[in-house]
Amino acid sequence: MTTEIRLDLLDPQGMKMEARTPSGHAVIMDAAPDVGGTNEGPRPMELVLVALAGCTAMDVLSILRKKRQPLEGFAMEVRAERAPEHPKVYTDIDLLYIVRGNVDPQAVVRAIELSATKYCSVSAMLRKTARLRYRYRIEPSAPGASPIEGEYRMEEEAPAPAGAAD
């Protein structure tokens, strides 16, 4: 399957570019002023993290909905470290899934596992250069209920028990 992207330089003197995707959407990218940009769009490496978060979030949401979990809200936080030398690839990426509602922790762990091991192409590519850490926090809607935190660990490591604090 071939994917084609069109990229056009919008400012002949700068770094501002527009990428057009096969689905017909445009993304404006730019660089910082110290490297010739005008800071009018995200950096390409920022978009890599956005792609990762979007890819795995869509997987997890889809799986939780198929499992008929009472999802009331969802967010993600992504933190990443890059190599100090060029090419400055991501070396460590921490993903935190924030799930709101009275959702079964095992359903969340399974959804993260399926995204990490089977469905998310972006994480599969990034694992070639980076260590990905998958954490979750469930914020129950029941009055007085405490958040449930845990971690999914790939390969030989078993998932952390539900309710295990980081």
C-alpha positions as CSV (number, residue, x, y, z in Angstrom):
1,M,0.0,0.0,0.0
2,T,1.5,3.3,-1.1
3,T,0.8,6.6,0.6
4,E,1.6,9.9,-1.1
5,I,2.1,13.2,0.7
6,R,2.5,16.6,-1.1
7,L,4.7,19.1,0.7
8,D,5.0,22.7,-0.4
9,L,7.2,25.5,0.9
10,L,5.0,28.4,1.7
11,D,7.7,31.0,2.5
12,P,10.6,30.9,0.0
13,Q,12.8,32.7,2.5
14,G,11.8,30.6,5.6
15,M,10.8,27.1,6.7
16,K,7.0,27.2,6.8
17,M,5.6,24.3,4.8
18,E,2.2,22.8,4.1
19,A,1.8,19.0,3.9
20,R,-1.3,17.7,2.2
21,T,-2.4,14.2,3.2
22,P,-4.2,11.6,1.1
23,S,-7.4,12.2,3.1
24,G,-7.3,15.8,1.9
25,H,-6.2,17.5,5.1
26,A,-3.4,20.2,5.4
27,V,-0.8,20.4,8.1
28,I,1.3,23.5,8.5
29,M,4.8,22.9,9.8
30,D,7.5,25.5,10.7
31,A,10.8,25.8,12.5
32,A,12.0,28.0,15.3
33,P,13.3,31.5,14.4
34,D,16.8,30.5,15.4
35,V,16.9,28.0,12.5
36,G,15.1,30.1,9.9
37,G,11.5,29.6,10.8
38,T,8.8,31.9,12.0
39,N,7.2,29.5,14.6
40,E,3.9,29.4,12.7
41,G,3.3,25.6,13.0
42,P,4.4,22.6,14.9
43,R,7.8,21.0,14.3
44,P,7.9,17.7,12.5
45,M,9.2,15.8,15.6
46,E,6.3,17.2,17.6
47,L,4.0,15.8,15.0
48,V,5.6,12.4,15.5
49,L,4.4,12.4,19.1
50,V,1.0,13.7,18.0
51,A,0.7,10.8,15.6
52,L,1.7,8.3,18.3
53,A,-0.8,9.7,20.8
54,G,-3.6,9.8,18.2
55,C,-2.9,6.3,16.9
56,T,-2.9,4.6,20.2
57,A,-5.7,6.7,21.6
58,M,-8.0,5.8,18.7
59,D,-7.1,2.1,19.3
60,V,-7.8,2.2,23.0
61,L,-11.1,4.2,22.6
62,S,-12.3,1.8,19.9
63,I,-11.5,-1.3,22.0
64,L,-13.1,0.1,25.2
65,R,-16.2,1.0,23.3
66,K,-16.4,-2.4,21.8
67,K,-16.1,-3.8,25.3
68,R,-19.0,-1.5,26.3
69,Q,-17.1,0.2,29.0
70,P,-18.8,3.2,30.6
71,L,-16.3,5.7,29.3
72,E,-17.1,9.3,30.3
73,G,-13.9,11.0,29.2
74,F,-10.4,10.4,27.8
75,A,-7.1,12.2,27.6
76,M,-3.4,11.4,27.1
77,E,-0.2,12.9,28.2
78,V,3.0,12.1,26.3
79,R,6.5,13.0,27.4
80,A,9.6,12.1,25.4
81,E,13.4,12.3,25.5
82,R,15.5,12.7,22.4
83,A,19.1,11.6,21.7
84,P,21.6,14.4,22.3
85,E,23.3,13.9,18.9
86,H,22.0,13.9,15.3
87,P,19.8,12.3,14.3
88,K,18.0,13.3,17.5
89,V,15.6,10.4,17.5
90,Y,13.2,9.8,20.4
91,T,14.9,7.4,22.9
92,D,12.3,7.3,25.7
93,I,8.6,8.0,25.4
94,D,6.1,7.9,28.4
95,L,2.5,7.5,27.5
96,L,-0.2,8.2,30.1
97,Y,-3.8,7.2,29.3
98,I,-6.3,9.1,31.4
99,V,-9.6,7.3,31.4
100,R,-12.7,8.8,33.1
101,G,-15.6,6.7,34.2
102,N,-16.3,3.5,36.1
103,V,-14.2,1.5,33.7
104,D,-12.8,-2.0,34.4
105,P,-9.0,-1.7,34.9
106,Q,-8.4,-5.0,33.1
107,A,-10.3,-3.7,30.1
108,V,-8.0,-0.7,30.0
109,V,-4.9,-2.9,30.3
110,R,-6.1,-5.1,27.5
111,A,-6.9,-2.2,25.3
112,I,-3.5,-0.7,25.8
113,E,-1.9,-4.1,25.2
114,L,-3.7,-4.6,21.9
115,S,-2.8,-1.1,20.7
116,A,0.9,-1.6,21.8
117,T,1.3,-5.1,20.3
118,K,-1.1,-5.3,17.4
119,Y,-2.7,-2.2,16.1
120,C,-0.7,1.0,16.5
121,S,1.7,1.3,13.5
122,V,3.3,4.4,14.9
123,S,4.3,2.8,18.2
124,A,5.6,-0.2,16.3
125,M,7.9,2.1,14.3
126,L,9.0,4.1,17.3
127,R,9.9,1.0,19.3
128,K,12.8,0.6,16.9
129,T,14.6,3.6,18.5
130,A,12.7,4.3,21.7
131,R,11.6,2.7,24.9
132,L,7.9,3.2,25.3
133,R,6.3,3.2,28.7
134,Y,2.5,2.6,28.9
135,R,0.8,3.9,32.0
136,Y,-2.8,4.5,32.8
137,R,-4.9,6.4,35.3
138,I,-8.6,5.6,35.7
139,E,-10.6,8.4,37.3
140,P,-13.9,6.8,38.5
141,S,-17.0,8.8,38.5
142,A,-18.3,7.3,41.7
143,P,-18.3,9.9,44.5
144,G,-15.2,9.5,46.7
145,A,-13.6,6.8,44.6
146,S,-9.8,7.1,44.3
147,P,-8.0,7.0,41.0
148,I,-6.6,3.7,39.9
149,E,-3.1,3.8,38.4
150,G,-1.1,1.1,36.7
151,E,1.2,0.2,33.9
152,Y,1.2,-2.1,30.9
153,R,4.6,-3.7,30.3
154,M,5.4,-5.4,27.0
155,E,6.9,-8.8,26.3
156,E,7.9,-11.0,29.2
157,E,6.8,-8.5,31.8
158,A,3.3,-9.0,33.1
159,P,0.9,-6.0,33.4
160,A,1.0,-4.3,36.8
161,P,-2.0,-5.3,39.0
162,A,-5.0,-3.0,38.8
163,G,-4.7,-0.3,41.4
164,A,-1.0,-0.5,41.7
165,A,0.5,2.9,42.2
166,D,3.4,4.1,40.2
